């Protein structure tokens, strides 16, 4: 349900804004994971409807992709100095094409 997904994003953003009360990286990673799952759901929906486009990102809005990359950059800005940052971001960077990854570097 779209309302449940929206409520999750609102909750994650709230926790991110209040990160100094808990200092956890989980809200940022949860947002990235939810976006990744939403991309997979969108791709699956289009494939079931008979869409012939094989590239999953062709079905993602520009705004959603911008939000996803902004979330990656935001996480890196907060956690980039930690050794775990690379491993935390790897699953999300892996779904991006070379061009989009290049713009993040």
C-alpha positions in Angstrom: 0.0 0.0 0.0 1.4 3.4 -0.9 0.3 5.0 2.4 2.4 2.4 4.3 5.5 3.1 2.2 5.0 6.9 2.6 4.6 6.5 6.3 7.9 4.5 6.4 9.7 7.3 4.6 8.3 9.8 7.0 9.4 7.7 10.0 12.9 7.2 8.5 13.3 10.9 7.8 12.2 11.7 11.4 14.8 9.3 12.8 17.4 10.8 10.4 16.7 14.3 11.6 17.0 13.1 15.2 20.1 11.1 14.7 21.9 12.9 17.5 19.6 11.3 20.1 20.4 7.8 18.9 23.5 8.1 16.6 22.4 5.1 14.6 23.0 4.6 10.9 20.0 2.3 10.6 17.4 5.0 9.5 19.6 5.9 6.5 20.2 2.3 5.5 16.5 1.5 6.0 15.5 4.3 3.6 18.0 3.0 1.0 16.7 -0.5 1.4 13.1 0.6 1.0 14.0 2.5 -2.1 15.8 -0.5 -3.6 12.8 -2.7 -2.9 10.5 -0.1 -4.5 12.7 -0.2 -7.6 12.4 -4.0 -7.7 8.7 -3.8 -7.3 8.4 -1.3 -10.1 10.5 -3.4 -12.4 8.4 -6.5 -11.6 5.2 -4.7 -12.2 6.3 -3.5 -15.6 7.6 -6.9 -16.6 4.3 -8.5 -15.6 2.4 -5.9 -17.7 4.4 -7.0 -20.7 6.9 -4.1 -20.8 9.8 -5.0 -23.1 12.3 -2.6 -21.5 14.9 -4.7 -19.8 16.6 -1.9 -17.9 14.9 -1.5 -14.5 15.9 2.2 -14.2 13.8 3.0 -17.3 10.7 2.6 -15.1 12.0 4.8 -12.2 11.1 8.5 -12.2 13.8 11.0 -12.3 12.8 12.3 -8.9 12.9 8.9 -7.3 16.4 8.3 -8.8 17.5 11.7 -7.6 16.2 10.9 -4.1 18.0 7.6 -4.1 21.4 9.1 -5.1 20.8 12.0 -2.7 20.3 9.4 0.1 23.5 7.6 -0.9 25.5 10.9 -0.8 23.8 11.9 2.5 24.8 8.6 4.1 28.4 8.9 2.8 28.6 12.5 4.2 27.6 11.2 7.6 29.4 7.8 7.7 32.1 8.1 5.1 34.9 8.1 7.7 33.9 4.7 9.0 35.2 1.5 7.7 31.7 0.0 7.4 30.6 2.7 5.0 31.8 1.0 1.9 30.1 -2.3 2.8 26.9 -0.5 3.9 26.6 1.3 0.5 27.8 -1.5 -1.8 24.4 -3.2 -2.3 22.9 0.2 -3.3 25.8 1.3 -5.5 25.7 -2.1 -7.2 22.3 -1.5 -8.7 23.4 1.8 -10.4 24.8 1.9 -13.9 28.3 3.1 -14.5 27.2 6.6 -15.4 25.3 7.1 -12.2 28.0 5.7 -10.1 30.5 7.9 -11.8 28.5 11.0 -10.9 28.7 10.0 -7.2 32.5 9.8 -7.2 
